[in-house]
Amino acid sequence: MTELTKLTLKEASAGLLNKEFSAVELAEAHLAAIEKANVALNAYVVVTPEHALAQAKASDQRLAKGDARALEGLPLGHKDLFCTNGIRTTACSKILGEFVPPYESTVGQNLWNAGAVMLGKLNNDEFAMGSSNETSAFGPVVSPWRRRGSDGNPSDDKLVPGGSSGGSSSAVAANLCLAATATDTGGSIRQPAALTGTVGIKPTYGRCSRWGIVAFASSLDQAGPIARSVEDAAMMLSVMASHDPKDSTSIDAPVPDYVAQMQGSMKGLRVGVPKEYRVDGMSPEIQALWDQGMSWLKDAGATIHDISLPHTKYALPAYYIVAPAEASSNLARYDGVRYGLRVKGDDLIDTYENTRAAGFGAEVKRRILIGTYVLSAGYYDAYYLKAQKVRTLIKRDFDDAWNDVDVVLTPTTPSPAFAIGEKSGNPLSMYLEDIFTVTVNMAGLPGISIPAGLSGQGTPLGLQLIGKPFDEGTLFKAGKAIEDAVGRFSPSQAWWMG
Amino acid sequence: MHVDETTVRRIARLARIKITDEEAKGLEKELSGILDWVEQLKEVDTEAVEPMTRVVAQDLKMRDDMVTDGAKADDIVKNAPESEDHFFVVPKVVE
């Protein structure tokens, strides 16, 4: 039955419709794989077998009646940042304790309404703050990928799966779900996808509802899928995206058929290559990968153009003002009164301070304090307002670029996956993981990461495509051209299956 | 921008997070490092630039002024660490 876990969403859907196997069999195969592998990978923080089998059974009844919906019977992992009705949701923070939401996120509800099956909740960096999944209160996630040591043999070093959606990327790459939900505030979908050889797309800000997703930085947060193929990602986003009156920033525009748009012609597509992404000290293998990406797109019919996005280098520092500022406001709600952890003190203020001291991890505290500082009296103009003005300039760079090109091609990350503990000592070096992805959130644009090759150590590398607002279709089309040229990637040995 | 220990303590107080002496020392260094690094934004001329307030131009929608949800007191207090008769219970705040 293990073969069932290796299918793409598309293949599994066809298998169900052709009655080659049932939705219950598909769910059982995945639950068995999780049972075996989760000790080694720590990708799931909650597994929900009864829930999954009940959904799968209902899907089988639908399939028998010929009444299948878009994702009927397809088993998914669900990032623990999404509230799930009756199922513990913690954002992988101690401060939410055993919080059980009495409601479902809109993105989650869209998936279940389309017949998808939830296997469980996936690990992530605490409140999605991190680039390696090491800040989770449930411990780090391990990538199924292993790098080669200097002797050329596979090393036992535990590699990070990226973050914050590290449970999602690890589970998809290790065949512990067919696809997964994820969220991206500064790169949290695309960076983990790049580090695990999976496809991840952050749609345009406003394309997916944020309702019922634990908030980190409200002007940057977006939901999106991580999947094993471009088509699977397109299938997922077609369902996840919607207009939602419960999120006033969600966009009231019809959701296109992304799978159909993916199949469009590449002829004459203008691809921009920004010179500012050639950062100092970029490794030759990342440069080579990028060049390779250009030639694949050219072979598919696109034209390549040099462009300039002059404010690129200011995106990351501006992000580290905007995101912590918004986080410090959003996380003010965790006060030990209405839900989650409470650590009693001498009085109410003391209770707040004890609760938040015990409930938040080091990285979350660091960001709340930075956010509090930059928003404190006398500093607002110098930091937050300044950063929001820089953001206007970053967006303007892209607005200008769209006069000449249709899509922008860059590497997704500056380097391949690193080992657990390798970067956790220095917050700034961890922040630099997002150097190529964060501009996209600052400008609100869609961005996709496509697996494009392996590093000298034998671990995955990704290329990023950035699109115009609401032009996810072009990202799927150009992403497919890269996937068609290079193929898909999976770890050579399933060591995590014990 | 150097943040001294007194400032770290003031910020932690504003954020309602109790910090130990050891944490305060570590944070002094980390926050100073991060704030030094964001100083580079000063290089950017933003004199005539409007701050970004929204990503996509869209008027906020108005909804009908009607009650559409409610009568969920049980749900609302269900996750509270301490509640009584649909009230959240907190330590005494007035003598």
Chai-1 contact restraints between the chains, C-beta under 6 A:
chainA,res_idxA,chainB,res_idxB,connection_type,confidence,min_distance_angstrom,max_distance_angstrom,comment,restraint_id
A,F99,B,N79,contact,1.0,0.0,6.0,A-B,restraint_1
A,P102,B,D75,contact,1.0,0.0,6.0,A-B,restraint_2
A,Y205,B,V55,contact,1.0,0.0,6.0,A-B,restraint_3
A,G206,B,V56,contact,1.0,0.0,6.0,A-B,restraint_4
A,S248,B,L60,contact,1.0,0.0,6.0,A-B,restraint_5
A,Y314,B,L41,contact,1.0,0.0,6.0,A-B,restraint_6
A,Y314,B,V44,contact,1.0,0.0,6.0,A-B,restraint_7
A,P317,B,V38,contact,1.0,0.0,6.0,A-B,restraint_8
A,P317,B,Q40,contact,1.0,0.0,6.0,A-B,restraint_9
A,P317,B,L41,contact,1.0,0.0,6.0,A-B,restraint_10
A,Y320,B,V38,contact,1.0,0.0,6.0,A-B,restraint_11
A,I321,B,V38,contact,1.0,0.0,6.0,A-B,restraint_12
A,V337,B,F88,contact,1.0,0.0,6.0,A-B,restraint_13
A,V337,B,V90,contact,1.0,0.0,6.0,A-B,restraint_14
A,R338,B,A80,contact,1.0,0.0,6.0,A-B,restraint_15
A,R338,B,F88,contact,1.0,0.0,6.0,A-B,restraint_16
A,Y339,B,N79,contact,1.0,0.0,6.0,A-B,restraint_17
A,R342,B,P81,contact,1.0,0.0,6.0,A-B,restraint_18
A,D347,B,P91,contact,1.0,0.0,6.0,A-B,restraint_19
A,L348,B,V90,contact,1.0,0.0,6.0,A-B,restraint_20
A,L348,B,P91,contact,1.0,0.0,6.0,A-B,restraint_21
A,L348,B,V93,contact,1.0,0.0,6.0,A-B,restraint_22
A,T351,B,P91,contact,1.0,0.0,6.0,A-B,restraint_23
A,Y352,B,R16,contact,1.0,0.0,6.0,A-B,restraint_24
A,E353,B,R16,contact,1.0,0.0,6.0,A-B,restraint_25
A,E353,B,K18,contact,1.0,0.0,6.0,A-B,restraint_26
A,N354,B,K18,contact,1.0,0.0,6.0,A-B,restraint_27
A,R356,B,R16,contact,1.0,0.0,6.0,A-B,restraint_28
A,R356,B,I17,contact,1.0,0.0,6.0,A-B,restraint_29
A,A357,B,I17,contact,1.0,0.0,6.0,A-B,restraint_30
A,A357,B,K18,contact,1.0,0.0,6.0,A-B,restraint_31
A,K365,B,I17,contact,1.0,0.0,6.0,A-B,restraint_32
A,I368,B,A15,contact,1.0,0.0,6.0,A-B,restraint_33
A,L369,B,I11,contact,1.0,0.0,6.0,A-B,restraint_34
A,L369,B,A15,contact,1.0,0.0,6.0,A-B,restraint_35
A,T372,B,I11,contact,1.0,0.0,6.0,A-B,restraint_36
A,T372,B,L14,contact,1.0,0.0,6.0,A-B,restraint_37
A,T372,B,A15,contact,1.0,0.0,6.0,A-B,restraint_38
A,Y373,B,I11,contact,1.0,0.0,6.0,A-B,restraint_39
A,L385,B,P51,contact,1.0,0.0,6.0,A-B,restraint_40
A,K386,B,L41,contact,1.0,0.0,6.0,A-B,restraint_41
A,Q388,B,P51,contact,1.0,0.0,6.0,A-B,restraint_42
A,Q388,B,M52,contact,1.0,0.0,6.0,A-B,restraint_43
A,K389,B,T46,contact,1.0,0.0,6.0,A-B,restraint_44
A,K389,B,V49,contact,1.0,0.0,6.0,A-B,restraint_45
A,K389,B,P51,contact,1.0,0.0,6.0,A-B,restraint_46
A,V390,B,L41,contact,1.0,0.0,6.0,A-B,restraint_47
A,V390,B,V44,contact,1.0,0.0,6.0,A-B,restraint_48
A,R391,B,M52,contact,1.0,0.0,6.0,A-B,restraint_49
A,T392,B,V49,contact,1.0,0.0,6.0,A-B,restraint_50
A,T392,B,E50,contact,1.0,0.0,6.0,A-B,restraint_51
A,T392,B,M52,contact,1.0,0.0,6.0,A-B,restraint_52
A,G444,B,V55,contact,1.0,0.0,6.0,A-B,restraint_53
